[in-house]
Amino acid sequence: MAMLSFPPFLANWIVPMLQISDLNVYYGESHILRNVDMSIAPGQMVCLIGRNGVGKTTLLKTIMGLLSPAVVT
């Protein structure tokens, strides 16, 4: 997903409501989410769509703090 970009005159004034950079999530040995980047601005509507088992629920559970993202060193 592309990072949110704003016109130059707004870039210094709009702070993303949610910013995710390089998110990785594992279930055991399975790498479920790889290097997820996304920004959501206040008031922006977002819809997650995709086939079964692609990580939509895993992403939402990680955002809510129900799952821990991987710490990559």
N, C-alpha and C positions, 0 to 999 in steps of 0.2 A: 504494500500500500504506500502511496506517495505521501511525503510529509506535507503538512498544510503550508501553503505559501500565501502571503498577503501582499497587496500592493505596497510598494515602498513607503508611501505616506501613512499606512496603517500598521506596518510591521512593528513599530516601537510601542504601539498602544494596545494591541490585542494580545492577551496572554492566553495560551491554550488552557482549556478547562481540564484536559487530560493529555498528557504527553508520555508516550511509550517509546523507548529506544532500545534496540538490540535485545528484545525479550526472548528468552529460551526457556522452555518447560520440558521436563522429562517425566515419564511414568516408568520407573525402573530404568531399564536400558533403552527404552523407546524415546526418541527425540520427537516430541509432539509438536511443539512450536519452535520455529527456527528464525532467529534474527528479526522478530516482528518490530516494525516501526510504524507509529501512527500518532497523529495529533487531532484533537477534536476541540473546536472553538466553542465558546459559550453560545448556546442557541442553535448550534449545528445539529442536524438530525443525521444519524448514522444507522445503517442496516447491515447486519452481518448475514450473508447468505453463503451457502455452500452445501455440498453433499454431506451425507452422514459420515461422521468419523474424521472430519478434517480439522477439528480443533476449535469450533465456535464456542462451545460450552467451556472448554478448557481456558480459552482466552478470557471469557467473562468471569469465571471462577478465580482466575489469577488477578484480574483487575480488582475484584471484591476482596481479595486477601484470603480466599479459601484454599488456594494452592500457592505454593512457594515457587517463584521463578528460580531457574538454575543460576548459580554463581559461576561464571566462566572466568578462569584465571589465565 
